[in-house]
Structure formats: structure tokens, C-alpha cells
Amino acid sequence: MEGIQVQDRAIITPGEVIATGMDYIPSMGTYRDKERIIANKLGMVHIEGRAIKVIPLSGRYMPKVGDMIIGQVIDISMSGWRIELNCAYSAMISLKDATSDFIERGADLTQYYNLGDYMIAEIVNVTSQKLVDLSTRGPGMRKLQGGRIITVNPNKVPRVIGKQGSMVGLIKDATGCRITVGQNGIIHIQGTPKQEMLAAETIHKVEQESHFSGLTDKIKAYLEQRVKEMQLDPTPLIIDEPPRERPMQQRRGPPRFSRGRR
């Protein structure tokens, strides 16, 4: 029998037939074998128009150029900082990609980023050897201060964000928190302690129940109940915005550092 063989959002294992016939197109996590579309990984079936894909239920983050991530400083060198990405590969951010300030030779780089600091950064380069370069020179990129950090499965990030930001927007409105979701599964939450606790609880609930249908309505009801139980004031904290970076200062003479890779 031609057509879809499983329900949308069904959990499927590698080798299972999702559809037969030529009416559908294989996408991420699937392949075509003659007239059959077959899953090649464990995950949840998602059917969008004629395209069929399998969203993985587990797996590590794979860095991609253009991704906005949250990373932690794990080493400081003469030429920049090494950043933990919550995956098998670390990244580097050079002096020129971290700030427009002119930095003297031997300057204390911890005044910008110290060991253990978290930052919002953009991935600007990934080589074939998986050497990853970051930049914090774009809009919204900055060092994170205060709040709490939580980690979710990177494959669940689209569900945490929701269509056009609907899910994370719902959590922000209900808790009053500022929430930044990195594509690598690291999330920064900032609010009062009670607000942060409820936001973290809710995000983990979304992560655990991401394969359920009607999840947005379920989360909305959950938040309404928890806000009442906790007697939570969802008024957002007034959080000072970080100062804008100063314009690039004109250099005199040759640069004191070459960029270098590692």
C-alpha cells in the first residue's frame, strides 16, 4: 500500500519504512530505497508537506557556521580564548574577533573574559578538521553575567524555541525571565531566583515531552498552575544592557599579534 506508513510525530528506529511511493521526498534522517523512504536514525517522524524527516532524539551538537551558541571559557592563551561548546570539539575566539579594543602585548586578557565565563557568540568558521572559530562582534553577542545556565539535548533546541519563538516566548512571558537559547543546547536564564527556577523547570519539561502533540497548550496550562502555586510575580527584572563596544581605535605601526590558529 502506497503512502505514509506511520503517524506524524511517531518514534521510529533505523530501518523502519516511513512511506512508500513517489509522492514524498526524503529529508534529514531518511533515505530512499526504490519506492520506499526509510529511517536511518532513531528519532521522531516529522512530515511537512511532501518532505519527510526524522528528528534525532539524542546526539551531540555539531558546530555549523552561523549558529548562535553559548560557550564557556576553558583556557586563555596569548592570542585569545578557548571555548567549550557542549560537544566533541572546542572553539577559539581571537583577540580581534572578541573586541575592537587595541590590546597591548602582555595585557591581562581576563579583563575581557576569564576562566569559567560564559559568552554568547557566533560560529564564523568550521574547518574540515573541525577547528571552530567564534566571534562576539555581532549584535547581541556578549559576555553573560548573573542568572543561571542550564543544558538541554541540542536536538531538542528547536522544540524549546518553538515556531517563530512561540515556546520560549511563552516561558518568558509567564516567568518574567530573560532567556537566551544557544543552538548547542546551553541556555542562559536571568530573573529572580523563583522566576529562574520555574523557567528552568519548564524548559526541562519541554525537553522531556518534546515528542508529544499539543505541547504548547500543555506547557501553557502547566505554567498557569505553577505561577499560582509559587505565587510568582512575572514582572521582568530591569536588567542593564551591556555597554556597546567602542569603535575600533586606529593602530600605529604593525599589529602586535598575528591572529594565528592555535
FIRO-297343 format. One record per residue (C-alpha): x, y, z. Coordinates in steps of 0.02 Angstrom, whole numbers, padded with zeros to 5 digits, always signed. Example, Ala and Ser with C-alpha at 12.3 -4.5 7.8 and 13.67 -1.06 7.14 Angstrom:
2
+00615-00225+00390/+00684-00053+00357/
This chain:
262
+00000+00000+00000/+00071+00168-00052/+00077+00322+00059/+00130+00361+00238/+00156+00205+00343/+00174+00289+00514/+00092+00436+00602/+00170+00608+00607/+00274+00629+00768/+00289+00440+00790/+00450+00374+00865/+00543+00269+00737/+00700+00162+00733/+00833+00144+00596/+00774+00034+00453/+00588+00064+00477/+00487+00110+00322/+00405+00280+00339/+00321+00295+00169/+00305+00206+00002/+00278+00277-00170/+00350+00431-00254/+00232+00561-00179/+00351+00602-00036/+00531+00666-00029/+00663+00601+00093/+00747+00733+00201/+00858+00736+00356/+00872+00566+00442/+00794+00468+00297/+00843+00394+00130/+00755+00321-00021/+00768+00137-00070/+00674+00119-00235/+00496+00169-00189/+00520+00165-00001/+00576+00304+00117/+00671+00228+00264/+00734+00300+00429/+00921+00295+00457/+00920+00352+00638/+00818+00340+00798/+00702+00489+00811/+00533+00568+00786/+00450+00574+00615/+00406+00747+00553/+00303+00768+00393/+00299+00941+00317/+00208+00947+00150/+00292+00814+00042/+00455+00813+00143/+00486+00680+00273/+00624+00693+00403/+00674+00608+00565/+00721+00723+00710/+00852+00634+00818/+00807+00602+01000/+00988+00605+01056/+01161+00652+00995/+01295+00785+01020/+01296+00957+00944/+01387+00977+00778/+01453+01156+00751/+01388+01248+00597/+01436+01418+00528/+01307+01548+00575/+01246+01460+00733/+01225+01568+00888/+01296+01471+01035/+01330+01494+01220/+01505+01438+01268/+01618+01437+01421/+01799+01494+01430/+01912+01346+01472/+02084+01416+01427/+02171+01582+01393/+02321+01599+01277/+02422+01744+01206/+02310+01753+01053/+02137+01726+01126/+02022+01610+01222/+01974+01426+01203/+01787+01395+01223/+01691+01238+01275/+01542+01211+01158/+01450+01064+01239/+01511+00948+01101/+01661+00845+01049/+01752+01000+00984/+01809+01158+01071/+01824+01327+00986/+01940+01477+00983/+01899+01661+00986/+02042+01775+00937/+02078+01948+01005/+02012+02035+00850/+01852+01932+00849/+01820+01962+01034/+01840+02151+01046/+01879+02306+00945/+01995+02369+01082/+02181+02382+01044/+02262+02259+01166/+02443+02289+01218/+02565+02145+01217/+02560+02057+01386/+02393+02136+01436/+02284+02044+01560/+02154+01960+01449/+02047+01912+01599/+01978+02089+01599/+01880+02035+01445/+01846+01850+01476/+01907+01749+01624/+01911+01562+01652/+01734+01499+01682/+01648+01648+01599/+01505+01614+01480/+01477+01710+01319/+01351+01722+01177/+01448+01703+01015/+01425+01663+00831/+01516+01523+00741/+01607+01606+00595/+01716+01463+00532/+01722+01272+00542/+01864+01184+00452/+01864+01006+00384/+01966+00959+00538/+01827+01032+00647/+01930+01182+00705/+01797+01307+00758/+01813+01498+00762/+01694+01613+00856/+01654+01798+00856/+01567+01910+00981/+01571+02063+00868/+01391+02045+00806/+01229+02116+00879/+01179+02035+01044/+01345+01944+01065/+01420+01974+01237/+01486+01905+01400/+01347+01836+01511/+01337+01897+01690/+01220+01837+01826/+01075+01718+01803/+01092+01531+01785/+01150+01412+01649/+01059+01251+01605/+01092+01122+01470/+00969+01027+01360/+00990+00900+01221/+01042+01004+01068/+00919+00906+00961/+00777+00975+01070/+00826+01158+01045/+00701+01186+00901/+00561+01123+01015/+00619+01234+01159/+00618+01385+01043/+00455+01337+00954/+00389+01401+00788/+00443+01582+00768/+00497+01582+00951/+00324+01537+01016/+00377+01415+01153/+00520+01515+01227/+00412+01671+01213/+00276+01586+01314/+00401+01540+01451/+00474+01716+01453/+00302+01798+01470/+00245+01680+01609/+00404+01689+01713/+00469+01864+01677/+00641+01794+01637/+00763+01845+01502/+00805+01681+01411/+00942+01654+01281/+00946+01484+01194/+01108+01429+01112/+01099+01312+00963/+01221+01200+01058/+01094+01164+01195/+01162+01285+01327/+01031+01407+01391/+01052+01564+01497/+00908+01615+01611/+00904+01780+01705/+00772+01838+01827/+00734+01824+02013/+00780+01655+02093/+00597+01598+02089/+00575+01655+01909/+00734+01566+01855/+00683+01406+01945/+00514+01397+01857/+00589+01439+01687/+00719+01301+01707/+00586+01175+01763/+00478+01218+01614/+00619+01207+01487/+00667+01034+01551/+00483+00983+01540/+00480+01038+01358/+00640+00938+01328/+00568+00780+01407/+00398+00792+01321/+00453+00862+01153/+00381+00714+01057/+00203+00743+01122/+00073+00830+01015/-00017+00982+01085/+00137+01025+01187/+00113+01214+01181/-00061+01205+01261/+00005+01082+01390/+00150+01196+01437/+00035+01347+01446/-00079+01257+01569/+00072+01197+01669/+00141+01374+01683/-00026+01446+01737/-00039+01317+01876/+00142+01336+01934/+00133+01527+01936/-00017+01516+02053/+00063+01383+02163/+00225+01481+02179/+00135+01649+02196/+00257+01708+02065/+00267+01887+02007/+00304+01876+01820/+00362+02058+01811/+00529+02059+01717/+00683+02116+01810/+00757+02279+01749/+00925+02220+01683/+01052+02346+01622/+01104+02316+01443/+01291+02289+01419/+01382+02442+01353/+01407+02449+01166/+01581+02411+01104/+01692+02562+01071/+01736+02596+00889/+01897+02520+00825/+02045+02625+00879/+02169+02670+00744/+02329+02569+00759/+02501+02645+00743/+02636+02535+00671/+02620+02349+00638/+02496+02244+00738/+02568+02170+00896/+02485+02000+00873/+02459+01893+00721/+02295+01802+00726/+02364+01626+00719/+02252+01474+00733/+02307+01386+00890/
